[in-house]
Amino acid sequence: MTMAINATMKIIPGRLDSPAVIQLLQGHLDDMYATSPPESVHALDISKLQAPGIRFWGAWRGDVLLGCVALKQHSSDMAEIKSMRTAPEARGQGIGRALLQFLLTEASQSGIKQLYLETGSMDFFLPARTLYQSAGFNYCGRFADYPDDPNSMFMTKTLE
């Protein structure tokens, strides 16, 4: 599904071969490795985002990538948010909130009843945790195959 957020921004599926997407995701991985021990980095690279059961979207204004998000389906009614990232130059413009709202709608329309995410416990990740909490996510225990890790925090939301 493609969704116009406003007259100048659209959320578009795929485009994992776009240099802009590759660059944004590499920046995401670089930040994760700069703020977390290697064993605590759970961000996906391009090849893992192309796996079956994962859907990826980018928020674009013309040919400028503003952010991205992915949905990893674990079962018919349970999924996980992956690769949520706003381009540094687009932060503070509501891109992350728009991507999250889009993903919540997409997940709900796909039959997902429970949505999870993993994020870091460090201060660097506080803006992300605050965004998720404002959208109704609550802290929970680990899920799927995540190990116990003091550097990870887990959140979940039940969808209607």
N, C-alpha and C positions, 0 to 999 in steps of 0.2 A: 504494500500500500504506500502511495505517495501522499504526503499531507502538506498543504500550504499553511504555514504558521501565520504569516502575514503576507503582505504583497511582495515582500522581497526575500523571504526565507521559506525553503521547502525541505521537508524531510524525505529523503529518497533512499530506497533499499539498495544494498550492494555497493558497487564501485570500489571493491577492495584492491583493484589493480591501479587505482588512481594515485599518482605521486603525492597528492595532498593527503589522502587517507594514510598512505604508507608513512609519510612524515609525521602526521598527528599521532598515529599509533606508536611510532618509534619514540616520540617525545613522551608518550604515556609510559612506555616501558622504561625509558631512561629515568623518569621521575620515580617510578616504583623502586628501581634498583638503587637510586640515590637516597631514598628514605627508609628502605626496609632491608633486612638481611636477605640474601638470595633465596633461602629456604622459605621465606615468608612472602615472596612475590608470586601472586596467582593471576597476574594479567596475562592475556592471551596474545600471541603474536599473530601475524597475518595468516600463516598456515593453519593455526588452530581455529581461527575465526571462520575458515572455509570448511570446517568439518560439518558433517550432517548433524542436524538438530540445532544449529546455530544460525540465527538471522541477524543481519547487521544493517544499520541505517546511518546515514550521514545527514547533518543539517547544513544546507547549502544556501548561500546568497549569491546567485549567479554561479560563477566558477570558484567561489571562495568557500572553503570548508570551515564551518563554524564550530562543529562538534560532532560527536558520534556516540552510538550506543549499540549494544548487542543483547540478544535474548538467547540464552542457552536452555533448551528444553530438556528436563531430566525425566519427566514422565508425562502422561497425557494431561495432567492437571497441575504440575509443579515445574517452575522454571526459575532461572537465575539471571539477574542483570550482570552483564559483563561489559568491559571496555567503555564505560561511561566517561566521556572526556570532552571538555570544552577547550577550544583553541585559546592559548593565552591572550591573544589580542581581542578575543570576543567575550572574555569573562566580564561578569557584571551586567550583561545585557539580557539575562533571562533564558539563555540558550539551554543551560542544563535543566532548568525547570520545564521548558518546552519539550525537550527530549524525554524527560522522565514522564511527563503527562502523556506524551505520545505512546511511550512504551507501556504504560499502565493500560491504556485503551487497547492497544494491539494485543497485549497478553490476555486481557479479559475477553476480547472478541475471539481469541484463539482457544478459549476454554480453560485457561489457566486459573486455578483457584487459589494457589499459594505461590507468591513470588518472594524469592530470597536474594540476598547479596552478601558479599564479603568485602570489607574495606579495612583499611589500616587503623590501628589504635593510636597512632602518633598524632600530634597536633596538626601536621600537614594535611591530614584527612578530615579535620573538623568541619570545614565548609561542606564537604560531601555528606558527612553524617547529619549535619544540620538540615541540609536539603532533604535527605531521605526522611528524617523525622517529621519535617513540615508536611510531607506528603503522606503521613500516616504509617510509616514503617516503625517497627518496634524492635528492640534488641532481642536476640534469641540465642540459643546454643548453636554449635556448629552443625552443618548439614552436609549432605552428599558425602564426598570423600575428603573433606577438609580435615587436616589434623588439628589437635589442640595446639594453639599457638598464641602466646601473649601479644603478638604483633597484629593479630587479626580480630576484627569485630564482625559479628554477623547480625543481620537484620532481616525481618520478614514482614509481609503485608498480605492479609487475606483479601482477595478480590471478589467483587460481587458478580 
